[in-house]
Amino acid sequence: MKNVLLKEQLLDIEKRERDLYAQKHHASLAEENAKLQCSFLFGKPEVILSIVGLGACKGASDAKPKVKKNRKTALTTIGRTALLSLFKM
């Protein structure tokens, strides 16, 4: 009697372990797919750098009175983003 119950419990444990490994595998694949899609979304680094450069050029040539404050904020944001992206790798 004990043997039958023990076998059922062991089979149940094995089934749950297989389900866990399958779930981990699917989660890993989903994570890789999400990372790949995000990299496609954000584009290549040179494209992002050219967009930032154009924005900085436009901000530097703007004749509004709050340009210095806006320029400082923009450069701080660009620097923070670049620094965080370096540490993310």
Backbone as XML, in Angstrom:
<?xml version="1.0"?>
<chain id="A" units="angstrom">
  <residue number="1" name="MET">
    <atom name="N" x="0.817" y="-1.200" z="0.000"/>
    <atom name="CA" x="0.000" y="0.000" z="0.000"/>
    <atom name="C" x="0.860" y="1.263" z="0.000"/>
  </residue>
  <residue number="2" name="LYS">
    <atom name="N" x="1.899" y="1.247" z="0.857"/>
    <atom name="CA" x="2.785" y="2.404" z="0.915"/>
    <atom name="C" x="3.501" y="2.610" z="-0.412"/>
  </residue>
  <residue number="3" name="ASN">
    <atom name="N" x="3.884" y="1.533" z="-1.030"/>
    <atom name="CA" x="4.611" y="1.602" z="-2.288"/>
    <atom name="C" x="3.780" y="2.276" z="-3.378"/>
  </residue>
  <residue number="4" name="VAL">
    <atom name="N" x="2.524" y="1.965" z="-3.465"/>
    <atom name="CA" x="1.637" y="2.534" z="-4.479"/>
    <atom name="C" x="1.489" y="4.044" z="-4.262"/>
  </residue>
  <residue number="5" name="LEU">
    <atom name="N" x="1.253" y="4.447" z="-3.022"/>
    <atom name="CA" x="1.116" y="5.876" z="-2.720"/>
    <atom name="C" x="2.419" y="6.624" z="-2.961"/>
  </residue>
  <residue number="6" name="LEU">
    <atom name="N" x="3.518" y="5.978" z="-2.606"/>
    <atom name="CA" x="4.820" y="6.608" z="-2.816"/>
    <atom name="C" x="5.108" y="6.783" z="-4.302"/>
  </residue>
  <residue number="7" name="LYS">
    <atom name="N" x="4.784" y="5.772" z="-5.100"/>
    <atom name="CA" x="5.002" y="5.868" z="-6.553"/>
    <atom name="C" x="4.160" y="6.998" z="-7.149"/>
  </residue>
  <residue number="8" name="GLU">
    <atom name="N" x="2.930" y="7.104" z="-6.702"/>
    <atom name="CA" x="2.066" y="8.173" z="-7.222"/>
    <atom name="C" x="2.628" y="9.553" z="-6.877"/>
  </residue>
  <residue number="9" name="GLN">
    <atom name="N" x="3.111" y="9.670" z="-5.648"/>
    <atom name="CA" x="3.676" y="10.946" z="-5.225"/>
    <atom name="C" x="4.961" y="11.261" z="-6.005"/>
  </residue>
  <residue number="10" name="LEU">
    <atom name="N" x="5.789" y="10.265" z="-6.220"/>
    <atom name="CA" x="7.022" y="10.485" z="-6.985"/>
    <atom name="C" x="6.722" y="10.863" z="-8.435"/>
  </residue>
  <residue number="11" name="LEU">
    <atom name="N" x="5.743" y="10.202" z="-9.027"/>
    <atom name="CA" x="5.352" y="10.552" z="-10.391"/>
    <atom name="C" x="4.796" y="11.978" z="-10.458"/>
  </residue>
  <residue number="12" name="ASP">
    <atom name="N" x="4.028" y="12.344" z="-9.439"/>
    <atom name="CA" x="3.487" y="13.702" z="-9.379"/>
    <atom name="C" x="4.610" y="14.729" z="-9.253"/>
  </residue>
  <residue number="13" name="ILE">
    <atom name="N" x="5.611" y="14.429" z="-8.447"/>
    <atom name="CA" x="6.759" y="15.336" z="-8.292"/>
    <atom name="C" x="7.507" y="15.469" z="-9.605"/>
  </residue>
  <residue number="14" name="GLU">
    <atom name="N" x="7.748" y="14.352" z="-10.297"/>
    <atom name="CA" x="8.449" y="14.392" z="-11.582"/>
    <atom name="C" x="7.683" y="15.219" z="-12.605"/>
  </residue>
  <residue number="15" name="LYS">
    <atom name="N" x="6.365" y="15.056" z="-12.625"/>
    <atom name="CA" x="5.543" y="15.820" z="-13.568"/>
    <atom name="C" x="5.630" y="17.314" z="-13.266"/>
  </residue>
  <residue number="16" name="ARG">
    <atom name="N" x="5.568" y="17.660" z="-12.004"/>
    <atom name="CA" x="5.651" y="19.074" z="-11.634"/>
    <atom name="C" x="7.021" y="19.659" z="-11.943"/>
  </residue>
  <residue number="17" name="GLU">
    <atom name="N" x="8.092" y="18.872" z="-11.777"/>
    <atom name="CA" x="9.434" y="19.336" z="-12.129"/>
    <atom name="C" x="9.549" y="19.586" z="-13.631"/>
  </residue>
  <residue number="18" name="ARG">
    <atom name="N" x="8.993" y="18.662" z="-14.432"/>
    <atom name="CA" x="9.013" y="18.862" z="-15.889"/>
    <atom name="C" x="8.243" y="20.120" z="-16.270"/>
  </residue>
  <residue number="19" name="ASP">
    <atom name="N" x="7.092" y="20.332" z="-15.626"/>
    <atom name="CA" x="6.312" y="21.532" z="-15.900"/>
    <atom name="C" x="7.085" y="22.793" z="-15.526"/>
  </residue>
  <residue number="20" name="LEU">
    <atom name="N" x="7.805" y="22.740" z="-14.395"/>
    <atom name="CA" x="8.597" y="23.887" z="-13.956"/>
    <atom name="C" x="9.708" y="24.201" z="-14.950"/>
  </residue>
  <residue number="21" name="TYR">
    <atom name="N" x="10.421" y="23.177" z="-15.403"/>
    <atom name="CA" x="11.494" y="23.396" z="-16.368"/>
    <atom name="C" x="10.950" y="23.930" z="-17.695"/>
  </residue>
  <residue number="22" name="ALA">
    <atom name="N" x="9.806" y="23.420" z="-18.117"/>
    <atom name="CA" x="9.194" y="23.919" z="-19.352"/>
    <atom name="C" x="8.791" y="25.380" z="-19.194"/>
  </residue>
  <residue number="23" name="GLN">
    <atom name="N" x="8.255" y="25.726" z="-18.036"/>
    <atom name="CA" x="7.852" y="27.114" z="-17.795"/>
    <atom name="C" x="9.071" y="28.029" z="-17.765"/>
  </residue>
  <residue number="24" name="LYS">
    <atom name="N" x="10.157" y="27.582" z="-17.137"/>
    <atom name="CA" x="11.388" y="28.386" z="-17.116"/>
    <atom name="C" x="11.928" y="28.592" z="-18.536"/>
  </residue>
  <residue number="25" name="HIS">
    <atom name="N" x="11.858" y="27.533" z="-19.347"/>
    <atom name="CA" x="12.345" y="27.624" z="-20.723"/>
    <atom name="C" x="11.511" y="28.622" z="-21.521"/>
  </residue>
  <residue number="26" name="HIS">
    <atom name="N" x="10.203" y="28.564" z="-21.387"/>
    <atom name="CA" x="9.330" y="29.495" z="-22.113"/>
    <atom name="C" x="9.544" y="30.933" z="-21.630"/>
  </residue>
  <residue number="27" name="ALA">
    <atom name="N" x="9.770" y="31.119" z="-20.337"/>
    <atom name="CA" x="10.035" y="32.458" z="-19.810"/>
    <atom name="C" x="11.357" y="33.004" z="-20.352"/>
  </residue>
  <residue number="28" name="SER">
    <atom name="N" x="12.358" y="32.141" z="-20.458"/>
    <atom name="CA" x="13.650" y="32.559" z="-21.001"/>
    <atom name="C" x="13.515" y="32.966" z="-22.467"/>
  </residue>
  <residue number="29" name="LEU">
    <atom name="N" x="12.777" y="32.178" z="-23.230"/>
    <atom name="CA" x="12.563" y="32.524" z="-24.636"/>
    <atom name="C" x="11.798" y="33.841" z="-24.778"/>
  </residue>
  <residue number="30" name="ALA">
    <atom name="N" x="10.808" y="34.047" z="-23.937"/>
    <atom name="CA" x="10.034" y="35.288" z="-23.987"/>
    <atom name="C" x="10.902" y="36.481" z="-23.630"/>
  </residue>
  <residue number="31" name="GLU">
    <atom name="N" x="11.794" y="36.313" z="-22.662"/>
    <atom name="CA" x="12.693" y="37.407" z="-22.276"/>
    <atom name="C" x="13.655" y="37.758" z="-23.407"/>
  </residue>
  <residue number="32" name="GLU">
    <atom name="N" x="14.233" y="36.748" z="-24.041"/>
    <atom name="CA" x="15.134" y="36.993" z="-25.170"/>
    <atom name="C" x="14.398" y="37.688" z="-26.317"/>
  </residue>
  <residue number="33" name="ASN">
    <atom name="N" x="13.172" y="37.250" z="-26.589"/>
    <atom name="CA" x="12.382" y="37.854" z="-27.655"/>
    <atom name="C" x="12.068" y="39.319" z="-27.340"/>
  </residue>
  <residue number="34" name="ALA">
    <atom name="N" x="11.736" y="39.606" z="-26.089"/>
    <atom name="CA" x="11.439" y="40.988" z="-25.689"/>
    <atom name="C" x="12.671" y="41.870" z="-25.818"/>
  </residue>
  <residue number="35" name="LYS">
    <atom name="N" x="13.834" y="41.361" z="-25.413"/>
    <atom name="CA" x="15.074" y="42.131" z="-25.539"/>
    <atom name="C" x="15.386" y="42.418" z="-27.004"/>
  </residue>
  <residue number="36" name="LEU">
    <atom name="N" x="15.183" y="41.431" z="-27.854"/>
    <atom name="CA" x="15.442" y="41.609" z="-29.282"/>
    <atom name="C" x="14.503" y="42.653" z="-29.879"/>
  </residue>
  <residue number="37" name="GLN">
    <atom name="N" x="13.235" y="42.592" z="-29.522"/>
    <atom name="CA" x="12.279" y="43.565" z="-30.040"/>
    <atom name="C" x="12.596" y="44.972" z="-29.538"/>
  </residue>
  <residue number="38" name="CYS">
    <atom name="N" x="13.048" y="45.093" z="-28.296"/>
    <atom name="CA" x="13.425" y="46.410" z="-27.771"/>
    <atom name="C" x="14.638" y="46.965" z="-28.507"/>
  </residue>
  <residue number="39" name="SER">
    <atom name="N" x="15.592" y="46.098" z="-28.823"/>
    <atom name="CA" x="16.764" y="46.588" z="-29.550"/>
    <atom name="C" x="16.375" y="47.048" z="-30.949"/>
  </residue>
  <residue number="40" name="PHE">
    <atom name="N" x="15.421" y="46.382" z="-31.583"/>
    <atom name="CA" x="14.945" y="46.839" z="-32.883"/>
    <atom name="C" x="14.194" y="48.162" z="-32.759"/>
  </residue>
  <residue number="41" name="LEU">
    <atom name="N" x="13.469" y="48.309" z="-31.664"/>
    <atom name="CA" x="12.676" y="49.518" z="-31.458"/>
    <atom name="C" x="13.569" y="50.739" z="-31.276"/>
  </residue>
  <residue number="42" name="PHE">
    <atom name="N" x="14.613" y="50.594" z="-30.479"/>
    <atom name="CA" x="15.457" y="51.750" z="-30.176"/>
    <atom name="C" x="16.485" y="52.035" z="-31.260"/>
  </residue>
  <residue number="43" name="GLY">
    <atom name="N" x="16.740" y="51.111" z="-32.126"/>
    <atom name="CA" x="17.609" y="51.360" z="-33.252"/>
    <atom name="C" x="19.083" y="51.231" z="-32.932"/>
  </residue>
  <residue number="44" name="LYS">
    <atom name="N" x="19.868" y="51.606" z="-33.902"/>
    <atom name="CA" x="21.318" y="51.517" z="-33.766"/>
    <atom name="C" x="21.843" y="52.719" z="-32.986"/>
  </residue>
  <residue number="45" name="PRO">
    <atom name="N" x="22.974" y="52.575" z="-32.331"/>
    <atom name="CA" x="23.534" y="53.686" z="-31.548"/>
    <atom name="C" x="23.862" y="54.922" z="-32.390"/>
  </residue>
  <residue number="46" name="GLU">
    <atom name="N" x="24.323" y="54.715" z="-33.604"/>
    <atom name="CA" x="24.676" y="55.879" z="-34.432"/>
    <atom name="C" x="23.442" y="56.683" z="-34.833"/>
  </residue>
  <residue number="47" name="VAL">
    <atom name="N" x="22.308" y="56.002" z="-35.001"/>
    <atom name="CA" x="21.066" y="56.710" z="-35.320"/>
    <atom name="C" x="20.621" y="57.545" z="-34.124"/>
  </residue>
  <residue number="48" name="ILE">
    <atom name="N" x="20.679" y="56.948" z="-32.946"/>
    <atom name="CA" x="20.289" y="57.671" z="-31.738"/>
    <atom name="C" x="21.226" y="58.849" z="-31.505"/>
  </residue>
  <residue number="49" name="LEU">
    <atom name="N" x="22.521" y="58.645" z="-31.718"/>
    <atom name="CA" x="23.497" y="59.718" z="-31.530"/>
    <atom name="C" x="23.257" y="60.860" z="-32.511"/>
  </residue>
  <residue number="50" name="SER">
    <atom name="N" x="22.904" y="60.555" z="-33.753"/>
    <atom name="CA" x="22.637" y="61.621" z="-34.718"/>
    <atom name="C" x="21.374" y="62.398" z="-34.347"/>
  </residue>
  <residue number="51" name="ILE">
    <atom name="N" x="20.363" y="61.720" z="-33.841"/>
    <atom name="CA" x="19.146" y="62.416" z="-33.406"/>
    <atom name="C" x="19.452" y="63.342" z="-32.238"/>
  </residue>
  <residue number="52" name="VAL">
    <atom name="N" x="20.248" y="62.833" z="-31.285"/>
    <atom name="CA" x="20.628" y="63.661" z="-30.137"/>
    <atom name="C" x="21.477" y="64.842" z="-30.595"/>
  </residue>
  <residue number="53" name="GLY">
    <atom name="N" x="22.372" y="64.616" z="-31.537"/>
    <atom name="CA" x="23.210" y="65.695" z="-32.056"/>
    <atom name="C" x="22.400" y="66.778" z="-32.743"/>
  </residue>
  <residue number="54" name="LEU">
    <atom name="N" x="21.415" y="66.378" z="-33.525"/>
    <atom name="CA" x="20.554" y="67.360" z="-34.180"/>
    <atom name="C" x="19.759" y="68.161" z="-33.152"/>
  </residue>
  <residue number="55" name="GLY">
    <atom name="N" x="19.272" y="67.485" z="-32.130"/>
    <atom name="CA" x="18.540" y="68.182" z="-31.077"/>
    <atom name="C" x="19.418" y="69.145" z="-30.311"/>
  </residue>
  <residue number="56" name="ALA">
    <atom name="N" x="20.666" y="68.745" z="-30.036"/>
    <atom name="CA" x="21.592" y="69.628" z="-29.328"/>
    <atom name="C" x="21.955" y="70.834" z="-30.191"/>
  </residue>
  <residue number="57" name="CYS">
    <atom name="N" x="22.127" y="70.609" z="-31.486"/>
    <atom name="CA" x="22.442" y="71.721" z="-32.402"/>
    <atom name="C" x="21.282" y="72.701" z="-32.454"/>
  </residue>
  <residue number="58" name="LYS">
    <atom name="N" x="20.081" y="72.196" z="-32.528"/>
    <atom name="CA" x="18.908" y="73.059" z="-32.562"/>
    <atom name="C" x="18.774" y="73.819" z="-31.241"/>
  </residue>
  <residue number="59" name="GLY">
    <atom name="N" x="19.038" y="73.120" z="-30.124"/>
    <atom name="CA" x="18.956" y="73.776" z="-28.827"/>
    <atom name="C" x="20.017" y="74.839" z="-28.651"/>
  </residue>
  <residue number="60" name="ALA">
    <atom name="N" x="21.198" y="74.629" z="-29.224"/>
    <atom name="CA" x="22.278" y="75.606" z="-29.096"/>
    <atom name="C" x="22.007" y="76.844" z="-29.941"/>
  </residue>
  <residue number="61" name="SER">
    <atom name="N" x="21.307" y="76.699" z="-31.043"/>
    <atom name="CA" x="21.074" y="77.834" z="-31.928"/>
    <atom name="C" x="19.736" y="78.520" z="-31.664"/>
  </residue>
  <residue number="62" name="ASP">
    <atom name="N" x="18.986" y="78.051" z="-30.676"/>
    <atom name="CA" x="17.693" y="78.646" z="-30.346"/>
    <atom name="C" x="17.916" y="80.001" z="-29.674"/>
  </residue>
  <residue number="63" name="ALA">
    <atom name="N" x="17.066" y="80.984" z="-29.959"/>
    <atom name="CA" x="17.257" y="82.340" z="-29.457"/>
    <atom name="C" x="16.294" y="82.693" z="-28.323"/>
  </residue>
  <residue number="64" name="LYS">
    <atom name="N" x="15.754" y="81.721" z="-27.667"/>
    <atom name="CA" x="14.823" y="82.001" z="-26.578"/>
    <atom name="C" x="15.608" y="82.341" z="-25.304"/>
  </residue>
  <residue number="65" name="PRO">
    <atom name="N" x="15.000" y="83.114" z="-24.386"/>
    <atom name="CA" x="15.744" y="83.512" z="-23.193"/>
    <atom name="C" x="16.084" y="82.371" z="-22.234"/>
  </residue>
  <residue number="66" name="LYS">
    <atom name="N" x="15.312" y="81.293" z="-22.231"/>
    <atom name="CA" x="15.571" y="80.201" z="-21.303"/>
    <atom name="C" x="16.470" y="79.128" z="-21.911"/>
  </residue>
  <residue number="67" name="VAL">
    <atom name="N" x="17.240" y="79.488" z="-22.934"/>
    <atom name="CA" x="18.052" y="78.508" z="-23.653"/>
    <atom name="C" x="19.109" y="77.881" z="-22.741"/>
  </residue>
  <residue number="68" name="LYS">
    <atom name="N" x="19.769" y="78.712" z="-21.917"/>
    <atom name="CA" x="20.841" y="78.173" z="-21.089"/>
    <atom name="C" x="20.306" y="77.135" z="-20.105"/>
  </residue>
  <residue number="69" name="LYS">
    <atom name="N" x="19.164" y="77.422" z="-19.521"/>
    <atom name="CA" x="18.577" y="76.459" z="-18.576"/>
    <atom name="C" x="18.154" y="75.196" z="-19.313"/>
  </residue>
  <residue number="70" name="ASN">
    <atom name="N" x="17.518" y="75.349" z="-20.469"/>
    <atom name="CA" x="17.082" y="74.190" z="-21.250"/>
    <atom name="C" x="18.277" y="73.380" z="-21.740"/>
  </residue>
  <residue number="71" name="ARG">
    <atom name="N" x="19.335" y="74.062" z="-22.165"/>
    <atom name="CA" x="20.532" y="73.387" z="-22.663"/>
    <atom name="C" x="21.175" y="72.572" z="-21.540"/>
  </residue>
  <residue number="72" name="LYS">
    <atom name="N" x="21.237" y="73.167" z="-20.345"/>
    <atom name="CA" x="21.827" y="72.459" z="-19.212"/>
    <atom name="C" x="21.007" y="71.218" z="-18.869"/>
  </residue>
  <residue number="73" name="THR">
    <atom name="N" x="19.703" y="71.364" z="-18.876"/>
    <atom name="CA" x="18.826" y="70.220" z="-18.588"/>
    <atom name="C" x="18.990" y="69.140" z="-19.652"/>
  </residue>
  <residue number="74" name="ALA">
    <atom name="N" x="19.043" y="69.549" z="-20.911"/>
    <atom name="CA" x="19.179" y="68.581" z="-22.006"/>
    <atom name="C" x="20.515" y="67.846" z="-21.926"/>
  </residue>
  <residue number="75" name="LEU">
    <atom name="N" x="21.593" y="68.575" z="-21.673"/>
    <atom name="CA" x="22.901" y="67.932" z="-21.591"/>
    <atom name="C" x="22.990" y="66.998" z="-20.379"/>
  </residue>
  <residue number="76" name="THR">
    <atom name="N" x="22.371" y="67.391" z="-19.285"/>
    <atom name="CA" x="22.354" y="66.521" z="-18.107"/>
    <atom name="C" x="21.600" y="65.238" z="-18.406"/>
  </residue>
  <residue number="77" name="THR">
    <atom name="N" x="20.476" y="65.360" z="-19.079"/>
    <atom name="CA" x="19.681" y="64.178" z="-19.426"/>
    <atom name="C" x="20.442" y="63.273" z="-20.383"/>
  </residue>
  <residue number="78" name="ILE">
    <atom name="N" x="21.102" y="63.847" z="-21.379"/>
    <atom name="CA" x="21.883" y="63.060" z="-22.335"/>
    <atom name="C" x="23.016" y="62.338" z="-21.623"/>
  </residue>
  <residue number="79" name="GLY">
    <atom name="N" x="23.726" y="63.052" z="-20.754"/>
    <atom name="CA" x="24.830" y="62.441" z="-20.010"/>
    <atom name="C" x="24.371" y="61.321" z="-19.103"/>
  </residue>
  <residue number="80" name="ARG">
    <atom name="N" x="23.256" y="61.534" z="-18.412"/>
    <atom name="CA" x="22.729" y="60.508" z="-17.516"/>
    <atom name="C" x="22.316" y="59.266" z="-18.306"/>
  </residue>
  <residue number="81" name="THR">
    <atom name="N" x="21.671" y="59.478" z="-19.451"/>
    <atom name="CA" x="21.260" y="58.348" z="-20.279"/>
    <atom name="C" x="22.471" y="57.571" z="-20.793"/>
  </residue>
  <residue number="82" name="ALA">
    <atom name="N" x="23.488" y="58.284" z="-21.250"/>
    <atom name="CA" x="24.701" y="57.617" z="-21.748"/>
    <atom name="C" x="25.396" y="56.847" z="-20.633"/>
  </residue>
  <residue number="83" name="LEU">
    <atom name="N" x="25.483" y="57.444" z="-19.465"/>
    <atom name="CA" x="26.139" y="56.786" z="-18.341"/>
    <atom name="C" x="25.393" y="55.530" z="-17.914"/>
  </residue>
  <residue number="84" name="LEU">
    <atom name="N" x="24.077" y="55.620" z="-17.837"/>
    <atom name="CA" x="23.284" y="54.453" z="-17.459"/>
    <atom name="C" x="23.370" y="53.349" z="-18.507"/>
  </residue>
  <residue number="85" name="SER">
    <atom name="N" x="23.437" y="53.727" z="-19.781"/>
    <atom name="CA" x="23.523" y="52.704" z="-20.825"/>
    <atom name="C" x="24.877" y="52.000" z="-20.801"/>
  </residue>
  <residue number="86" name="LEU">
    <atom name="N" x="25.921" y="52.702" z="-20.340"/>
    <atom name="CA" x="27.226" y="52.051" z="-20.227"/>
    <atom name="C" x="27.235" y="51.008" z="-19.111"/>
  </residue>
  <residue number="87" name="PHE">
    <atom name="N" x="26.600" y="51.334" z="-18.004"/>
    <atom name="CA" x="26.572" y="50.413" z="-16.876"/>
    <atom name="C" x="25.615" y="49.256" z="-17.110"/>
  </residue>
  <residue number="88" name="LYS">
    <atom name="N" x="24.667" y="49.416" z="-18.014"/>
    <atom name="CA" x="23.692" y="48.364" z="-18.285"/>
    <atom name="C" x="24.334" y="47.200" z="-19.028"/>
  </residue>
  <residue number="89" name="MET">
    <atom name="N" x="25.345" y="47.471" z="-19.810"/>
    <atom name="CA" x="26.002" y="46.410" z="-20.583"/>
    <atom name="C" x="26.714" y="45.494" z="-19.638"/>
  </residue>
</chain>
